[in-house]
Amino acid sequence: MPSLREIRRKIKSVKSTQQITRAMKMVAAARMRRAQTAILSSRPFAVKMEDAVRNLAMLEIASDLQAGREVAIHPFFDGRLEGRPCLLLVTGDKGLCGAFNANAIRAAIDWLRRQDGRPCVVAAVGRKGRDVLHRLRDASAETLTEMVGIFPKVSYVHAELLGNKLIEAYVNPEGGICSLDVIFNEFKSVVSQRIVTRRLLPIPMPEFDSKDGGDAVAAKANTEGFKFEPARERLLEGLLPRYFKAQLYRILLESQAAELAARMNAMDSASKNAGELIDSLTLGLNRTRQAIITREIAELVGGAEALAS
């Protein structure tokens, strides 16, 4: 049976841990509200940017069809077969956030297994994912870039730096990348986050039917009454990298908010478990103390009866 001193020491230790978990929960909750506001602000911009890119691409396709030319598409839409697939893994820099990092890393391992030894390229955002990819790296997987220490203060600059690296590797023939998949945690709500695997490059080609002709294809683009300055070709060429970086920025914000929500929930559960453990230890302390008191009383009574006899 543990002594009273040992039980009191355990209770004190658990109370100290509970104070830490409560403080971490409050910090994560405050940061998550700011991250959630940033997501709500970035989502409409990303959606409108995607609509603009698709409409401009449709107009360019319609222009080629009307002129009787072969449809020429931007490299970002080019579904090439030659080259290596690339994986962008987005995790957190720290732990104590439940299964947030483990789920993303498990999805990344499954992605690597599906390559069946095919040469591929990996990029990591977050220290946890970076460390795991380093341990798993072999001759068939090359590390393109890594970015750590950016959470929970993600800015568009981080997305721009990451986007420049990925675009250069995709557009440059020496980069040898034929596709780009990203694995991250999407923020659904405070209590719900889900793993998402999304194809970022090549961008899905707008659907069109060459039999309809250029006018019918142009009618599908919601740009009636718009005038473009500069020309549509130059506008699309300048807009596509910005669109790609805007998607990366949104992904980083989603992952950041999901991590903070997961940490808040994990720390809340840890605080509740600590409270239950404190109650259990306190009950054990009272029982042990009562047993000691009962034993001492029994010893006193037994001694008194011995003297009386």
Secondary structure as UniProt FT lines:
FT   HELIX           4..66
FT   TURN            67..68
FT   HELIX           75..77
FT   STRAND          84..90
FT   TURN            98..99
FT   HELIX           100..114
FT   TURN            115..117
FT   STRAND          120..125
FT   HELIX           127..136
FT   TURN            139..140
FT   STRAND          141..147
FT   TURN            151..152
FT   HELIX           156..171
FT   TURN            173..175
FT   STRAND          177..189
FT   TURN            190..191
FT   STRAND          192..201
FT   HELIX           210..212
FT   HELIX           213..220
FT   TURN            224..225
FT   HELIX           232..308
//
